[in-house]
Amino acid sequence: MLVTALIIFFAQLIYVPILTLRTIMMVKGLKHRAAGMGILEGAIYVVAIAIIFNDLSNYWNMAAYALGFGIGLFLGALIEEKLAIGYVSIEVNIPEKNQPLIDRLRELGFSVSSSYVEGMNSNRCQLDCTARRDREKEFIEVVSSYEPAAFIVSFEPRNFKGGYITKAMKRRRERYLKRKQKAENSVN
């Protein structure tokens, strides 16, 4: 009886993070990966539900399912945070143009465009930047070291067309395709 509950609990610990990652992959447009994750997700789900429906009077199984689901959500969020798939657009609002900050961000490989914007009480400088999600914290740390009072907001763009980041993504894709072709040629 307790063994069955543990099986359900551990199935949920695997199922829910896979569900989380599959959802993220769908949102990011990674259809093939999402489909693969969906197959695995479906198989685990069917097994766990079949065990529960086999004995609906076993409250341990239901509790294990719920507890595993909750902890699985937490684990899925941690995994997603570590993978940090995709890019973020970041707007930085500072009192005036800070060329050393702009130069440092560009030196580190971040895209940076600057413009003057009209604030409530004065004109300010706005930096429009793009970064891989796994570098967002690094970006914020650099900006904060130069401009501790900066207003920083980030959001995830869905699509890109043109510009610095698109060129970098295109170069990475070309390198990937060359490596893939080289690997295929070495097999043949």
CYANA upper distance limits for C-alpha pairs under 8 A (distance plus 0.5 A):
  1 MET  CA      5 ALA  CA      7.10
  1 MET  CA     58 ASN  CA      8.49
  1 MET  CA     60 TRP  CA      8.31
  2 LEU  CA      6 LEU  CA      6.75
  2 LEU  CA     60 TRP  CA      7.63
  3 VAL  CA      7 ILE  CA      6.77
  4 THR  CA      8 ILE  CA      6.81
  4 THR  CA     51 ILE  CA      8.17
  4 THR  CA     61 ASN  CA      7.38
  5 ALA  CA      9 PHE  CA      6.61
  5 ALA  CA     60 TRP  CA      6.31
  5 ALA  CA     61 ASN  CA      5.00
  5 ALA  CA     62 MET  CA      8.39
  5 ALA  CA     63 ALA  CA      8.48
  5 ALA  CA     64 ALA  CA      5.97
  5 ALA  CA     65 TYR  CA      8.24
  6 LEU  CA     10 PHE  CA      6.63
  6 LEU  CA     64 ALA  CA      7.30
  7 ILE  CA     11 ALA  CA      6.53
  7 ILE  CA     48 ALA  CA      8.49
  8 ILE  CA     12 GLN  CA      6.75
  8 ILE  CA     48 ALA  CA      6.03
  8 ILE  CA     51 ILE  CA      8.09
  8 ILE  CA     52 ILE  CA      8.49
  8 ILE  CA     61 ASN  CA      7.18
  8 ILE  CA     64 ALA  CA      6.62
  8 ILE  CA     65 TYR  CA      6.34
  8 ILE  CA     68 GLY  CA      8.09
  9 PHE  CA     13 LEU  CA      6.90
  9 PHE  CA     64 ALA  CA      5.26
  9 PHE  CA     65 TYR  CA      6.01
  9 PHE  CA     67 LEU  CA      7.45
  9 PHE  CA     68 GLY  CA      5.11
  9 PHE  CA     69 PHE  CA      8.31
 10 PHE  CA     14 ILE  CA      6.94
 10 PHE  CA     68 GLY  CA      7.16
 11 ALA  CA     15 TYR  CA      6.40
 11 ALA  CA     44 ILE  CA      6.98
 11 ALA  CA     45 TYR  CA      8.35
 11 ALA  CA     48 ALA  CA      7.02
 11 ALA  CA     68 GLY  CA      8.16
 12 GLN  CA     16 VAL  CA      6.25
 12 GLN  CA     45 TYR  CA      8.49
 12 GLN  CA     48 ALA  CA      8.21
 12 GLN  CA     65 TYR  CA      6.95
 12 GLN  CA     68 GLY  CA      5.30
 12 GLN  CA     69 PHE  CA      5.88
 12 GLN  CA     72 GLY  CA      6.72
 13 LEU  CA     17 PRO  CA      7.42
 13 LEU  CA     68 GLY  CA      5.90
 13 LEU  CA     69 PHE  CA      7.20
 13 LEU  CA     71 ILE  CA      7.23
 13 LEU  CA     72 GLY  CA      5.00
 13 LEU  CA     75 LEU  CA      8.17
 14 ILE  CA     18 ILE  CA      6.95
 14 ILE  CA     44 ILE  CA      8.49
 14 ILE  CA     72 GLY  CA      7.46
 15 TYR  CA     19 LEU  CA      6.64
 15 TYR  CA     41 GLU  CA      6.16
 15 TYR  CA     44 ILE  CA      6.58
 15 TYR  CA     45 TYR  CA      7.21
 15 TYR  CA     72 GLY  CA      7.91
 16 VAL  CA     20 THR  CA      6.65
 16 VAL  CA     69 PHE  CA      6.70
 16 VAL  CA     72 GLY  CA      5.48
 16 VAL  CA     73 LEU  CA      6.38
 16 VAL  CA     76 GLY  CA      7.14
 17 PRO  CA     21 LEU  CA      6.66
 17 PRO  CA     72 GLY  CA      6.18
 17 PRO  CA     73 LEU  CA      6.72
 17 PRO  CA     75 LEU  CA      6.67
 17 PRO  CA     76 GLY  CA      4.33
 17 PRO  CA     77 ALA  CA      8.01
 17 PRO  CA     79 ILE  CA      8.07
 18 ILE  CA     22 ARG  CA      6.47
 18 ILE  CA     37 MET  CA      6.93
 18 ILE  CA     38 GLY  CA      8.47
 18 ILE  CA     40 LEU  CA      8.36
 18 ILE  CA     41 GLU  CA      6.66
 18 ILE  CA     76 GLY  CA      7.72
 19 LEU  CA     23 THR  CA      6.66
 19 LEU  CA     37 MET  CA      8.09
 19 LEU  CA     38 GLY  CA      7.91
 19 LEU  CA     41 GLU  CA      6.77
 20 THR  CA     24 ILE  CA      6.84
 20 THR  CA     73 LEU  CA      7.91
 20 THR  CA     76 GLY  CA      6.18
 20 THR  CA     77 ALA  CA      7.93
 20 THR  CA     80 GLU  CA      8.35
 21 LEU  CA     25 MET  CA      6.60
 21 LEU  CA     34 ALA  CA      8.35
 21 LEU  CA     37 MET  CA      8.26
 21 LEU  CA     76 GLY  CA      7.53
 21 LEU  CA     80 GLU  CA      7.27
 22 ARG  CA     26 MET  CA      6.71
 22 ARG  CA     33 ARG  CA      8.12
 22 ARG  CA     34 ALA  CA      5.28
 22 ARG  CA     35 ALA  CA      8.17
 22 ARG  CA     37 MET  CA      6.13
 22 ARG  CA     38 GLY  CA      6.94
 23 THR  CA     27 VAL  CA      6.81
 23 THR  CA     34 ALA  CA      7.75
 24 ILE  CA     28 LYS  CA      6.62
 25 MET  CA     29 GLY  CA      6.63
 25 MET  CA     30 LEU  CA      5.47
 25 MET  CA     31 LYS  CA      7.39
 25 MET  CA     33 ARG  CA      7.38
 25 MET  CA     34 ALA  CA      5.86
 26 MET  CA     30 LEU  CA      6.19
 26 MET  CA     31 LYS  CA      6.36
 26 MET  CA     34 ALA  CA      6.26
 28 LYS  CA     86 GLY  CA      7.87
 28 LYS  CA    158 ARG  CA      7.66
 30 LEU  CA     34 ALA  CA      6.59
 31 LYS  CA     35 ALA  CA      6.57
 32 HIS  CA     36 GLY  CA      6.87
 33 ARG  CA     37 MET  CA      6.72
 34 ALA  CA     38 GLY  CA      6.48
 35 ALA  CA     39 ILE  CA      6.91
 36 GLY  CA     40 LEU  CA      7.16
 37 MET  CA     41 GLU  CA      6.48
 38 GLY  CA     42 GLY  CA      6.45
 39 ILE  CA     43 ALA  CA      6.82
 40 LEU  CA     44 ILE  CA      6.89
 41 GLU  CA     45 TYR  CA      6.62
 42 GLY  CA     46 VAL  CA      6.64
 43 ALA  CA     47 VAL  CA      6.95
 44 ILE  CA     48 ALA  CA      6.80
 45 TYR  CA     49 ILE  CA      6.56
 46 VAL  CA     50 ALA  CA      6.44
 47 VAL  CA     51 ILE  CA      6.84
 48 ALA  CA     52 ILE  CA      6.94
 49 ILE  CA     53 PHE  CA      6.53
 50 ALA  CA     54 ASN  CA      6.52
 51 ILE  CA     55 ASP  CA      7.69
 52 ILE  CA     56 LEU  CA      6.68
 52 ILE  CA     58 ASN  CA      8.36
 52 ILE  CA     61 ASN  CA      6.56
 52 ILE  CA     62 MET  CA      7.36
 58 ASN  CA     62 MET  CA      7.51
 59 TYR  CA     63 ALA  CA      6.57
 60 TRP  CA     64 ALA  CA      6.49
 61 ASN  CA     65 TYR  CA      6.64
 62 MET  CA     66 ALA  CA      6.79
 63 ALA  CA     67 LEU  CA      6.48
 64 ALA  CA     68 GLY  CA      6.27
 65 TYR  CA     69 PHE  CA      6.51
 66 ALA  CA     70 GLY  CA      6.79
 67 LEU  CA     71 ILE  CA      6.72
 68 GLY  CA     72 GLY  CA      6.17
 69 PHE  CA     73 LEU  CA      6.70
 70 GLY  CA     74 PHE  CA      7.12
 71 ILE  CA     75 LEU  CA      6.75
 72 GLY  CA     76 GLY  CA      6.47
 73 LEU  CA     77 ALA  CA      6.69
 74 PHE  CA     78 LEU  CA      6.85
 75 LEU  CA     79 ILE  CA      6.66
 76 GLY  CA     80 GLU  CA      6.58
 77 ALA  CA     81 GLU  CA      6.57
 78 LEU  CA     82 LYS  CA      6.77
 79 ILE  CA     83 LEU  CA      6.68
 80 GLU  CA     84 ALA  CA      6.38
 80 GLU  CA     85 ILE  CA      8.03
 82 LYS  CA    134 ASP  CA      8.10
 83 LEU  CA    134 ASP  CA      7.74
 84 ALA  CA    132 ARG  CA      8.41
 84 ALA  CA    133 ARG  CA      5.67
 84 ALA  CA    134 ASP  CA      5.51
 85 ILE  CA    132 ARG  CA      8.28
 85 ILE  CA    133 ARG  CA      6.84
 85 ILE  CA    134 ASP  CA      7.87
 86 GLY  CA    132 ARG  CA      6.46
 86 GLY  CA    133 ARG  CA      6.22
 86 GLY  CA    156 GLU  CA      8.34
 87 TYR  CA    130 THR  CA      7.44
 87 TYR  CA    131 ALA  CA      6.06
 87 TYR  CA    132 ARG  CA      4.69
 87 TYR  CA    133 ARG  CA      5.32
 87 TYR  CA    156 GLU  CA      6.68
 87 TYR  CA    157 PRO  CA      7.45
 88 VAL  CA    130 THR  CA      6.23
 88 VAL  CA    131 ALA  CA      5.96
 88 VAL  CA    132 ARG  CA      6.63
 88 VAL  CA    133 ARG  CA      6.13
 88 VAL  CA    136 GLU  CA      7.84
 88 VAL  CA    154 SER  CA      6.72
 88 VAL  CA    155 PHE  CA      5.95
 88 VAL  CA    156 GLU  CA      5.03
 88 VAL  CA    157 PRO  CA      6.79
 89 SER  CA    128 ASP  CA      7.77
 89 SER  CA    129 CYS  CA      6.23
 89 SER  CA    130 THR  CA      5.01
 89 SER  CA    131 ALA  CA      7.10
 89 SER  CA    154 SER  CA      6.02
 89 SER  CA    155 PHE  CA      5.93
 89 SER  CA    156 GLU  CA      6.53
 89 SER  CA    157 PRO  CA      6.96
 90 ILE  CA    127 LEU  CA      8.43
 90 ILE  CA    128 ASP  CA      6.48
 90 ILE  CA    129 CYS  CA      5.51
 90 ILE  CA    130 THR  CA      6.43
 90 ILE  CA    131 ALA  CA      8.17
 90 ILE  CA    152 ILE  CA      7.42
 90 ILE  CA    153 VAL  CA      6.18
 90 ILE  CA    154 SER  CA      4.74
 90 ILE  CA    155 PHE  CA      7.09
 91 GLU  CA    126 GLN  CA      7.23
 91 GLU  CA    127 LEU  CA      6.15
 91 GLU  CA    128 ASP  CA      5.32
 91 GLU  CA    129 CYS  CA      6.76
 91 GLU  CA    152 ILE  CA      6.22
 91 GLU  CA    153 VAL  CA      5.84
 91 GLU  CA    154 SER  CA      6.78
 92 VAL  CA    126 GLN  CA      6.02
 92 VAL  CA    127 LEU  CA      5.44
 92 VAL  CA    128 ASP  CA      7.11
 92 VAL  CA    129 CYS  CA      8.44
 92 VAL  CA    150 ALA  CA      7.01
 92 VAL  CA    151 PHE  CA      6.18
 92 VAL  CA    152 ILE  CA      5.06
 92 VAL  CA    153 VAL  CA      7.17
 93 ASN  CA    124 ARG  CA      7.36
 93 ASN  CA    125 CYS  CA      6.40
 93 ASN  CA    126 GLN  CA      5.07
 93 ASN  CA    127 LEU  CA      6.98
 93 ASN  CA    150 ALA  CA      6.25
 93 ASN  CA    151 PHE  CA      5.51
 93 ASN  CA    152 ILE  CA      6.93
 94 ILE  CA    124 ARG  CA      6.50
 94 ILE  CA    125 CYS  CA      5.84
 94 ILE  CA    126 GLN  CA      6.86
 94 ILE  CA    147 GLU  CA      7.71
 94 ILE  CA    149 ALA  CA      8.06
 94 ILE  CA    150 ALA  CA      5.63
 94 ILE  CA    151 PHE  CA      7.23
 95 PRO  CA    123 ASN  CA      8.03
 95 PRO  CA    124 ARG  CA      5.31
 95 PRO  CA    125 CYS  CA      6.52
 95 PRO  CA    150 ALA  CA      8.44
 96 GLU  CA    123 ASN  CA      8.49
 96 GLU  CA    124 ARG  CA      5.96
 96 GLU  CA    125 CYS  CA      5.54
 97 LYS  CA    114 SER  CA      8.37
 97 LYS  CA    124 ARG  CA      8.28
 97 LYS  CA    125 CYS  CA      5.85
 98 ASN  CA    102 ILE  CA      6.91
 99 GLN  CA    103 ASP  CA      6.50
100 PRO  CA    104 ARG  CA      6.59
101 LEU  CA    105 LEU  CA      6.69
101 LEU  CA    142 VAL  CA      8.42
101 LEU  CA    143 VAL  CA      7.37
101 LEU  CA    146 TYR  CA      6.68
102 ILE  CA    106 ARG  CA      6.74
102 ILE  CA    112 VAL  CA      7.33
103 ASP  CA    107 GLU  CA      6.49
104 ARG  CA    108 LEU  CA      6.74
105 LEU  CA    109 GLY  CA      7.02
105 LEU  CA    110 PHE  CA      5.92
105 LEU  CA    111 SER  CA      8.03
105 LEU  CA    112 VAL  CA      7.75
105 LEU  CA    139 PHE  CA      8.06
105 LEU  CA    142 VAL  CA      8.02
106 ARG  CA    110 PHE  CA      5.57
106 ARG  CA    111 SER  CA      6.67
106 ARG  CA    112 VAL  CA      7.14
110 PHE  CA    129 CYS  CA      7.31
110 PHE  CA    130 THR  CA      6.85
110 PHE  CA    131 ALA  CA      6.40
111 SER  CA    128 ASP  CA      8.47
111 SER  CA    129 CYS  CA      5.72
111 SER  CA    130 THR  CA      5.96
111 SER  CA    131 ALA  CA      7.67
111 SER  CA    164 TYR  CA      6.92
111 SER  CA    165 ILE  CA      7.43
112 VAL  CA    127 LEU  CA      6.78
112 VAL  CA    128 ASP  CA      6.22
112 VAL  CA    129 CYS  CA      5.12
112 VAL  CA    130 THR  CA      7.69
113 SER  CA    127 LEU  CA      6.07
113 SER  CA    128 ASP  CA      5.63
113 SER  CA    129 CYS  CA      6.95
114 SER  CA    125 CYS  CA      7.30
114 SER  CA    126 GLN  CA      6.12
114 SER  CA    127 LEU  CA      4.98
114 SER  CA    128 ASP  CA      6.75
115 SER  CA    125 CYS  CA      6.24
115 SER  CA    126 GLN  CA      5.88
115 SER  CA    127 LEU  CA      7.15
116 TYR  CA    123 ASN  CA      7.08
116 TYR  CA    124 ARG  CA      6.10
116 TYR  CA    125 CYS  CA      5.03
116 TYR  CA    126 GLN  CA      6.50
117 VAL  CA    123 ASN  CA      6.15
117 VAL  CA    124 ARG  CA      5.84
117 VAL  CA    125 CYS  CA      6.51
117 VAL  CA    126 GLN  CA      6.96
118 GLU  CA    122 SER  CA      6.78
118 GLU  CA    123 ASN  CA      4.97
118 GLU  CA    124 ARG  CA      6.69
119 GLY  CA    123 ASN  CA      5.79
119 GLY  CA    124 ARG  CA      6.64
130 THR  CA    165 ILE  CA      7.64
131 ALA  CA    135 ARG  CA      6.83
131 ALA  CA    136 GLU  CA      6.89
131 ALA  CA    139 PHE  CA      8.33
132 ARG  CA    136 GLU  CA      7.21
135 ARG  CA    139 PHE  CA      6.72
136 GLU  CA    140 ILE  CA      6.81
137 LYS  CA    141 GLU  CA      6.66
138 GLU  CA    142 VAL  CA      6.79
139 PHE  CA    143 VAL  CA      6.80
140 ILE  CA    144 SER  CA      6.46
140 ILE  CA    152 ILE  CA      8.21
141 GLU  CA    145 SER  CA      6.64
142 VAL  CA    146 TYR  CA      7.14
143 VAL  CA    147 GLU  CA      6.22
143 VAL  CA    148 PRO  CA      7.90
143 VAL  CA    150 ALA  CA      7.99
144 SER  CA    148 PRO  CA      4.94
144 SER  CA    149 ALA  CA      7.81
144 SER  CA    150 ALA  CA      7.33
160 PHE  CA    165 ILE  CA      8.41
160 PHE  CA    166 THR  CA      6.92
161 LYS  CA    166 THR  CA      6.87
162 GLY  CA    166 THR  CA      5.97
162 GLY  CA    167 LYS  CA      7.68
163 GLY  CA    167 LYS  CA      7.07
164 TYR  CA    168 ALA  CA      6.93
165 ILE  CA    169 MET  CA      6.67
166 THR  CA    170 LYS  CA      6.58
167 LYS  CA    171 ARG  CA      6.76
168 ALA  CA    172 ARG  CA      6.80
169 MET  CA    173 ARG  CA      6.68
170 LYS  CA    174 GLU  CA      6.68
171 ARG  CA    175 ARG  CA      6.74
172 ARG  CA    176 TYR  CA      6.64
173 ARG  CA    177 LEU  CA      6.66
174 GLU  CA    178 LYS  CA      6.70
175 ARG  CA    179 ARG  CA      6.71
176 TYR  CA    180 LYS  CA      6.60
177 LEU  CA    181 GLN  CA      6.55
178 LYS  CA    182 LYS  CA      6.53
179 ARG  CA    183 ALA  CA      6.60
180 LYS  CA    184 GLU  CA      6.70
181 GLN  CA    185 ASN  CA      6.59
182 LYS  CA    186 SER  CA      6.71
183 ALA  CA    187 VAL  CA      6.92
184 GLU  CA    188 ASN  CA      6.98
